[in-house]
Each structure stands twice: as structure tokens, then as C-alpha cells.
Amino acid sequence: MAFSDRLTYARKQKKIKQAELGKLVGTSGDIIGKYERGENIPSIEVASRIADALGVTLDYLVKDGEYEHIDNTTLKRLKDIEKLDSTTKTKIFDIIDTYLRDFKTRQAYSA
């Protein structure tokens, strides 16, 4: 998926109009429209402001990658977890693993 497609998708998910996003990032709605149509490509600084305004990572907007769909909230939590002591991290990961296992089990039985 191209930058233009990701931008359009993320903006629509947030239910933000092009003009509103333009104001949030210090440009116009017309420029956002050009980005979405692939007519222009923003500078890295503008792309970063767009990502912040939409609550997505810059990686999500600009490249295909393993972590492209991680939103800023999840990324912040991961960074916070990384700061914890190993015992606490182990407990948190055990809880996450339990929820993931349960989710996968439900998915397998509903298929």
C-alpha cells in the first residue's frame, strides 16, 4: 500500500476531513488532498506531523514493514513496558500470552 492510500485510510478511520487535518499539521486541505491522490509527497517533517495528528506511527504512513500497523498508543505502552524490571515484564507478558492464547482458541473454534 502506498503512502497516499495509508494516509487516506488513516484519516477516514479518524473521521477527519482533509481541511481539518491540514489545519492540524499546518498546511491546507488542498495539500492533504494532493498527498492522498499521490500528486505530492510531504517532507519527513510534515509526514511526522500527519502521523501524530492521526495517531499512527510514521512507519505506518511511509513504509511497508512488520510494524506498520502499530498505533502510537500501543507503541507508547511497549516503550513503557521496556523500562520495567524483568520480573514485572515477565508477569505482563504472561498476562498478554494468556489473552492471546484465548483469542486464538476462540478464532479456531469459530472458523
C-alpha positions as CSV (number, residue, x, y, z in Angstrom):
1,M,0.0,0.0,0.0
2,A,1.3,3.4,-0.9
3,F,1.7,6.5,1.4
4,S,-1.3,8.1,-0.3
5,D,-3.5,5.1,0.5
6,R,-2.4,4.8,4.1
7,L,-2.9,8.5,4.6
8,T,-6.4,8.3,3.2
9,Y,-7.3,5.2,5.2
10,A,-6.0,6.6,8.5
11,R,-7.7,9.9,8.0
12,K,-11.0,8.3,7.2
13,Q,-10.7,5.9,10.2
14,K,-10.3,9.0,12.5
15,K,-13.2,10.7,10.7
16,I,-11.2,13.8,10.0
17,K,-11.8,15.9,6.9
18,Q,-8.9,16.9,4.7
19,A,-9.2,20.6,5.7
20,E,-9.2,19.7,9.4
21,L,-6.1,17.5,9.0
22,G,-4.5,20.3,7.1
23,K,-5.1,22.8,10.0
24,L,-3.7,20.2,12.5
25,V,-0.4,19.9,10.6
26,G,0.0,23.4,9.5
27,T,-1.0,23.1,5.8
28,S,-4.2,23.2,3.8
29,G,-6.8,20.6,3.0
30,D,-5.9,21.0,-0.7
31,I,-2.4,19.9,0.0
32,I,-3.7,16.9,2.0
33,G,-5.8,16.1,-1.0
34,K,-2.7,16.2,-3.2
35,Y,-0.9,13.8,-0.8
36,E,-3.9,11.5,-0.9
37,R,-4.0,11.5,-4.7
38,G,-0.3,10.9,-4.9
39,E,0.3,14.2,-6.7
40,N,2.7,15.4,-4.0
41,I,4.8,13.8,-1.3
42,P,5.3,15.6,2.1
43,S,8.6,16.3,3.7
44,I,9.5,14.0,6.5
45,E,8.7,16.7,9.0
46,V,5.2,17.1,7.6
47,A,4.7,13.4,7.3
48,S,5.6,13.2,11.0
49,R,3.1,15.8,12.0
50,I,0.4,14.0,9.9
51,A,1.3,10.7,11.7
52,D,1.0,12.5,15.1
53,A,-2.3,14.1,14.2
54,L,-3.8,10.8,13.0
55,G,-2.4,8.8,16.0
56,V,-0.3,6.4,13.8
57,T,3.4,5.9,13.6
58,L,5.5,7.4,10.8
59,D,6.5,3.9,9.8
60,Y,2.8,3.1,9.2
61,L,2.5,6.0,6.8
62,V,5.7,5.8,4.9
63,K,6.8,2.2,4.5
64,D,5.8,-1.4,4.3
65,G,7.1,-3.2,7.3
66,E,6.5,-5.7,10.1
67,Y,5.3,-3.0,12.5
68,E,3.5,-0.7,10.1
69,H,0.1,-1.1,11.9
70,I,1.2,-0.3,15.4
71,D,-0.6,2.8,16.6
72,N,1.1,5.4,18.8
73,T,-0.8,4.2,21.9
74,T,0.4,0.7,21.5
75,L,3.9,1.9,20.8
76,K,4.0,4.1,23.9
77,R,2.9,1.1,26.0
78,L,5.6,-1.1,24.6
79,K,8.2,1.6,25.4
80,D,6.8,1.8,28.9
81,I,7.0,-1.9,29.4
82,E,10.5,-1.9,28.1
83,K,11.5,0.3,31.1
84,L,10.2,-2.2,33.7
85,D,12.3,-4.7,35.7
86,S,12.5,-8.2,34.2
87,T,10.2,-9.7,36.9
88,T,7.4,-7.3,36.2
89,K,7.9,-7.7,32.4
90,T,7.6,-11.4,32.7
91,K,4.3,-11.0,34.6
92,I,2.9,-8.6,32.0
93,F,4.0,-10.9,29.1
94,D,2.3,-13.9,30.9
95,I,-0.9,-12.0,31.0
96,I,-0.7,-10.9,27.4
97,D,0.2,-14.5,26.4
98,T,-2.9,-15.8,28.2
99,Y,-5.2,-13.3,26.4
100,L,-3.6,-14.1,23.0
101,R,-3.9,-17.9,23.5
102,D,-7.6,-17.4,24.4
103,F,-8.2,-15.2,21.4
104,K,-6.5,-17.7,19.1
105,T,-8.5,-20.6,20.6
106,R,-11.8,-18.7,20.0
107,Q,-10.8,-17.9,16.5
108,A,-10.0,-21.5,15.8
109,Y,-13.4,-22.7,17.1
110,S,-15.4,-20.0,15.3
111,A,-13.8,-20.8,11.9
